[in-house]
Amino acid sequence: MVSFSEAVQESGRLALCALFAGNEAVNALLSPLTGDSLGLYPLTSGLRRKLCSDDPGNDPVYEPLFEGGQCPTLYNVGISYTFVSGFCGNDIPATEVFQNSVQGPISVVTNNSTTPDPGGICDGYSYTTIQLLNASGSVVAQRGSGLGIRLNGITPVRSDAGVDNCGDPPPPPGVPGPITYEGDDITYNIDESTDITVPISFVFSPAYVDLDGSINVPVNFDVGGVEFNGTVEVSPEFNFEFNPGGISTGPGTVDDPDGIGEPGEPSDPVDDPEEGTLPIIGVLVYSDIDPDGDPSGILFQNGPNIYVPRLASVQFLIKTADSTGWTPDQDVKNLECYVPCPALQGAIAVRVSPVRGVTSRFSPVRGRLLTPDT
């Protein structure tokens, strides 16, 4: 006889086995685990062997962006993209050719997040930064827009007019995001003679590595109209823990929530993230200094240079069970800066405020910082 919990766990395992065989799901769920995109597919294959005991022929296979492959030589690079306005439909295609002889092999990285439309005209807009990287991984060009930008493709042409016959470039890291999977109906036993059959559907969020080294996948799922949420541990052992939905995930309470009062100058309210969204553990901030910008630099031969007093300030919005609050500001002092969230539970939002004469772009970094004992 199969219990409800056992039926759900087996259905979740089979769902991940199916998803780990597809490139789209692999990129969305597992790309946060590997800094080297080439390591993503061997990792996924290993997880499938442990989780599924499946035919190796079903392992995901990377499909190269180019046939033939780039060589360690100089290239002129064409890049095509489309500026998009979220769900408004105002698409503007664009093409550029960089004639500055980029050292190959060349790769592309896209960073994506979704933000509510501040004007209320559209349901939302997608902001994507496209970065063109040379052989050493340095950014040689970057394009982005608050309206959104979508990569259509890149065309590298050898500066010496030679043939690309040196092997395919590494795959660009995938864009993390949730994946929905409609599972087969599950059947469980409620007594010795009665079986219940109900539909089940899953929404898996990007995986993270916990402090103990285990690989975990957050999940929300619906069983016959009842919502649950939990975490699937896929390595070193399979373990699926879940609870009914609706339980507040904000850690901690305040002694007297009614006595806090209102702030003198409240900031704009921030909506709660969707259930199952990983907390923000830090933020990547990229800055450009205008010619008449105020910051002065302390220059180093091997970099990164330090700018004083700062290029921008970063604050994180922390949620407890009863309220929210912004962390004290943290300084951004170099052009490519990572700022960690100071709160162990992570944040639900982050804001970056550049100083006069500086333009900053930023992308939240999501993961887990809670210890097993919290």
Residue, then its C-alpha position, 0 to 999 in steps of 0.5 A: m500500500v502506498s501512502f500519500s507522502e510516498a506517492v508524492q515523493e515518487s511523482g516528484r522524482l519521476a518529474l525531475c528525471a524527465l526534466f533533467a533530460g531536456n536542455e531548457a529545464v537543465n539550463a533553468l534549474l541547474s545553471p546556478l550550480t556551475g560557474d563553468s557552463l561546460g560542467l553543467y551537462p556532466l553534472t546533470s548526467g551524474l544527477r540523473r544516474k543517481l536519481c533515475s537509474d536511466d539509460p545514459g542515452n537519455d542524458p541531456v546533450y548540449e547543442p552547440l551555438f555554432e557548427g565547426g567552432q571558433c579558433p583562438t584567433l581574432y574575430n569581427v563579431g556581429i550581434s543581433y538583438t531585439f529591444v522589447s517592451g515587456f508585454c506591450g509588444n513594441d519590438i525594435p530589432a537591432t544589429e551591430v558589428f564589432q570591428n575591433s578584432v575580438q580574441g576568440p573563442i567568443s561567448v555570450v552571457t545573458n542575465n535576466s530578471t522580471t520586474p513590475d512595470p512602474g508605469g502601470i501600462c503593461d503587466g510587466y517588462s523583462y530586463t535582459t543584459i547581453q554580454l559579449l565575452n572574449a576568450s579570457g572571459s572578459v566583457v568586450a561589449q554589453r547591451g541592455s535596456g530597461l524596456g528589455i532586450r532579447l538576444n537573436g544570435i551572434t556571427p563571428v567572422r575571422s579577421d584573417a578570413g580563415v575557417d572556423n575548424c577548432g571546435d565548438p565554443p562552450p555553451p553560454p550559461g542558461v537563464p535560471g527560472p521556474i519550470t512547470y511539469e504536469g505529472d501523471d495522476i497519483t494513486y494512494n491508499i487511505d485504508e486497506s481497501t480504498d485507493i484515491t487517484v488525484p492529479i498533480s502538477f509541479v513548479f520547480s525553482p532553480a537548484y541551490v547548494d546548501l551549507d552541508g553540500s547537498i543539492n536541493v530544488p525548491v518546489n511548489f505543487d498542486v495535488g487535486g486542488v490542494e497546494f503544497n511547497g517543499t524542497v527536493e534534495v537530489s544529492p547526495e540522497f533523494n529526499f523530498e520534504f513538503n508542507p501545506g502551502g500558506i505557511s509564512t516563510g518570513p523568519g522571526t517576529v517582532d515583539d510589538p508589531d503594532g507599536i513600531g509605527e510608520p516611518g517618517e518618509p516611507s519608501d515605495p512598497v515592494d510586493d511579496p515574491e512569488e511562493g518558492t522564489l529563492p531569496i536574494i543573497g547578494v547583488l552584482v553591480y556594474s557601473d560606468i563613470d561619466p567624464d565629469g563624475d565625482p568619484s576619484g580612483i585609487l588605481f592598481q596595476n592588476g586591478p580592480n581599482i577602488y573608487v572613493p568615497r563610493l560609486a553607489s549604495v546598496q540596500f536589501l529589503i528583509k522580510t520577517a513574519d510580521s514586517t519588512g525593513w531595509t538594511p543599512d547602506q553598503d558601498v560599491k567601490n569598484l566597477e564590477c562589484y559583488v555586494p552580499c546581503p548581510a542578513l542570513q535569511g536573504a532579502i526579497a528586494v534590493r535597490v542600488s543608488p548611484v552617486r552623481g555622475v555614475t550610471s549603475r546596472f545591477s542583477p540580484v543573485r539568488g540562493r540559500l544562506l540559512t543554516p540547517d539549524t535556522 
